[in-house]
Amino acid sequence: MQKHRWAVFAAAFLVAGVAVAAAFAGPNRSSAGKTFYFIPKDTLNPYEVIADRGGKIALTELKNKQVVQSGTEDSRLSRLPSRPARRAS
């Protein structure tokens, strides 16, 4: 029984090694030159600004382009917090 466990362990280790080797031997595909669109709900939200900045840093390092574009114009009403609907009495 001990030999059987050792054989199963050795086979699993070998399969894992082959899988790792295959992953590293795969073709190196570069994503340079692509354009990524960031579409925030509110372009003036501080969280969105920070996320967009981080995305720009990462994409610039990978030699890609970032476009930040909102579907609609920001307005004073779009920056107000949403309110729960009132129940009819």
matplotlib code that plots the C-alpha trace (Angstrom):
import matplotlib.pyplot as plt

x = [0.0, 2.9, 4.3, 1.0, 0.7, 4.3, 3.5, 0.4, 2.3, 5.1, 2.7, 0.8, 4.1, 5.2, 1.9, 2.1, 5.7, 4.6, 1.8, 4.0, 6.6, 3.9, 2.6, 6.1, 6.9, 3.7, 4.0, 4.7, 1.8, 2.3, -0.7, 1.2, -0.6, -4.2, -6.7, -8.7, -11.8, -12.7, -16.3, -17.0, -20.5, -19.2, -15.9, -15.7, -16.0, -12.7, -12.7, -13.1, -10.3, -8.0, -9.0, -8.5, -5.1, -4.0, -5.2, -3.3, -0.1, -0.4, -1.4, 1.4, 3.9, 2.5, 2.7, -1.1, -3.5, -6.3, -9.4, -11.6, -15.0, -18.4, -21.6, -23.2, -22.1, -21.5, -24.1, -24.8, -27.7, -25.5, -23.3, -26.1, -26.4, -29.3, -32.3, -34.4, -37.9, -40.6, -43.5, -47.0, -49.0]
y = [0.0, 2.3, 1.9, 2.7, 6.0, 6.9, 6.1, 8.3, 11.1, 10.8, 10.8, 13.9, 15.7, 14.8, 16.0, 19.3, 19.8, 19.2, 21.7, 24.4, 23.8, 24.0, 27.3, 28.9, 27.5, 29.0, 31.9, 35.3, 37.4, 41.1, 43.3, 46.5, 49.0, 48.2, 50.8, 50.2, 52.2, 53.1, 54.2, 55.5, 56.5, 59.7, 61.1, 63.5, 60.8, 60.6, 56.8, 56.8, 59.3, 57.2, 54.0, 55.7, 57.0, 53.5, 52.1, 54.8, 54.0, 50.2, 50.6, 53.1, 50.6, 47.9, 50.4, 50.6, 53.5, 54.4, 56.4, 57.6, 58.5, 58.8, 58.0, 61.2, 64.5, 65.0, 67.3, 68.6, 66.1, 63.1, 63.8, 63.7, 60.5, 58.3, 58.2, 55.2, 55.3, 56.4, 54.0, 55.1, 55.5]
z = [0.0, 0.8, -2.7, -4.3, -2.4, -3.4, -7.0, -7.0, -5.4, -7.9, -10.8, -9.5, -9.0, -12.6, -14.0, -12.1, -13.4, -17.0, -16.5, -15.2, -17.9, -20.6, -19.1, -19.2, -22.7, -24.2, -26.7, -25.2, -26.5, -26.0, -25.5, -26.4, -28.6, -27.4, -26.3, -23.1, -22.3, -18.8, -18.5, -15.0, -13.9, -12.4, -13.6, -10.6, -8.0, -6.1, -6.1, -9.9, -10.3, -8.2, -10.1, -13.5, -12.4, -11.4, -14.7, -16.6, -14.8, -15.4, -19.1, -19.8, -18.3, -20.6, -23.6, -24.0, -24.2, -21.8, -22.7, -19.9, -21.2, -19.5, -21.3, -20.3, -19.1, -15.4, -13.9, -10.4, -10.1, -11.1, -8.1, -5.5, -3.6, -4.6, -2.3, -1.6, -3.1, -0.7, 0.0, -0.7, 2.5]

ax = plt.figure().add_subplot(projection="3d")
ax.plot(x, y, z, "-o")
ax.set_aspect("equal")
plt.show()
